[in-house]
Amino acid sequence: MSDVSVILRELPWFLRGIAVTLEVLSGVMAVGIVIGLALSVLEVYGPRPVSLPTTLVERALRGVPPIVLLLLVFYLPWDLPPLAVAIAALGLCSGAYQSQIFRSAIRSVPRGQLEAGLSLGMTRAQTVIHVALPQALRRAIGPWSNEFASEIKDTSLAYIVGVVEILRQARYVIAYTFGHSLLIYGFCALIYFALTRAGNHFIYRLEERLHIPGFEPRRPVGEERRW
């Protein structure tokens, strides 16, 4: 009972950590979407002098561990607040991975649809924006859930640059309660699991709602209902 009382007593601090984690997550995913879309469009539709450097940048970002990107951004000569450092560094990493999701989704759009848009008098840019991207974004929802789940867990790295998210709150609680390490970290694991499941559940429902007729969703409806 004493162990449970520790969790209940410190619950407000964990709730603050969850709020900060969600703030980091929303910023990271937003930055990642913008960077990922830009990289994927340039890789697929850009001329070779543009697409080749874009691919090199994307592969470089994917090849560097997120914790190293965090430290690189943290030690830049600009005085950025910890939250901005975490969002910028993790957003760059997420953008590189999201670009692969969007690139595959863009290439899944039949070429004939793009040619039809051009034949109607649309410019190449208009065809990409109004024909390819709306379909690609809907097809990317399912695979995008994997990146979403990964970034929820990567937000725990933000504590190394001073962001007071779930893990740093846990360390504070352990420090002034003189122990309960296994209990506190176990509770943190449950929080991350719950956030991941809730987020993926929402994304799967969104995928089912927005799926393109004739293009089957990645995940059968019945499989998700078992949860």
PyMOL commands that set and color helices and strands:
alter all, ss='L'
color gray80, all
select helices_A, chain A and resi 2-45+48-63+66-74+82-107+111-119+124-139+141-161+166-177+181-210+221-225
alter helices_A, ss='H'
color red, helices_A
deselect
rebuild
show_as cartoon
